[in-house]
Amino acid sequence: MPGLSPALRLLQAPLGCRVLPKVYISGKPARTPTSPAEQAIGISVLFTSFLAPAGWVLHHLDHYKKGSGA
């Protein structure tokens, strides 16, 4: 199957070796710790960003079940 060899070379190209930079992980505490207010704001933003779309879908579930009417 001579037609498959170019396709196989294309699939094997991304698997080649790549040089990745070192990741510097520090075991030290943060220079400026986050305040409880910053933590509360961050948690509420994450909570809202995940639950608001789900709440929207659940609130309009009956509308979605009826369909577009076409």
C-alpha positions as CSV (number, residue, x, y, z in Angstrom):
1,M,0.0,0.0,0.0
2,P,2.2,2.8,-1.2
3,G,-0.5,5.5,-0.6
4,L,-0.3,4.9,3.2
5,S,3.3,5.8,3.7
6,P,2.9,9.6,3.4
7,A,0.0,9.5,5.7
8,L,1.9,7.5,8.3
9,R,4.8,10.0,8.1
10,L,2.4,12.8,8.8
11,L,1.0,10.9,11.9
12,Q,4.5,10.1,13.2
13,A,5.9,13.7,12.9
14,P,4.2,15.0,16.0
15,L,5.6,12.2,18.1
16,G,9.2,13.3,17.6
17,C,11.3,14.4,20.5
18,R,10.8,17.9,21.7
19,V,12.9,19.9,24.1
20,L,10.8,21.3,26.9
21,P,12.0,24.0,29.2
22,K,12.5,23.2,32.9
23,V,9.7,24.0,35.2
24,Y,10.8,25.7,38.3
25,I,8.7,24.6,41.2
26,S,9.2,26.4,44.5
27,G,8.4,24.8,47.9
28,K,8.3,28.3,49.5
29,P,5.1,30.0,50.6
30,A,3.8,32.8,48.4
31,R,5.4,36.3,48.8
32,T,2.1,38.0,49.2
33,P,-0.6,35.7,50.7
34,T,-4.1,36.2,49.5
35,S,-6.5,37.8,51.9
36,P,-9.8,36.1,52.9
37,A,-11.7,38.7,50.9
38,E,-9.7,37.8,47.7
39,Q,-10.3,34.1,48.4
40,A,-14.0,34.7,48.8
41,I,-14.2,36.7,45.6
42,G,-12.3,34.0,43.7
43,I,-14.4,31.2,45.0
44,S,-17.6,33.0,44.2
45,V,-16.5,33.8,40.7
46,L,-15.6,30.2,40.0
47,F,-18.8,29.0,41.7
48,T,-20.9,31.4,39.5
49,S,-19.1,30.6,36.3
50,F,-19.8,26.9,36.7
51,L,-23.3,27.0,38.1
52,A,-24.9,29.9,36.2
53,P,-24.9,28.1,32.8
54,A,-26.2,24.9,34.4
55,G,-28.9,26.8,36.2
56,W,-29.9,28.5,33.0
57,V,-30.3,25.2,31.2
58,L,-32.2,23.6,34.1
59,H,-34.5,26.6,34.4
60,H,-35.3,26.5,30.6
61,L,-35.5,22.7,30.4
62,D,-39.2,22.6,29.6
63,H,-38.6,25.1,26.7
64,Y,-35.9,22.9,25.4
65,K,-38.1,19.7,25.6
66,K,-40.8,21.4,23.6
67,G,-38.4,22.1,20.7
68,S,-38.3,24.9,18.3
69,G,-41.8,24.2,17.0
70,A,-40.7,23.9,13.4
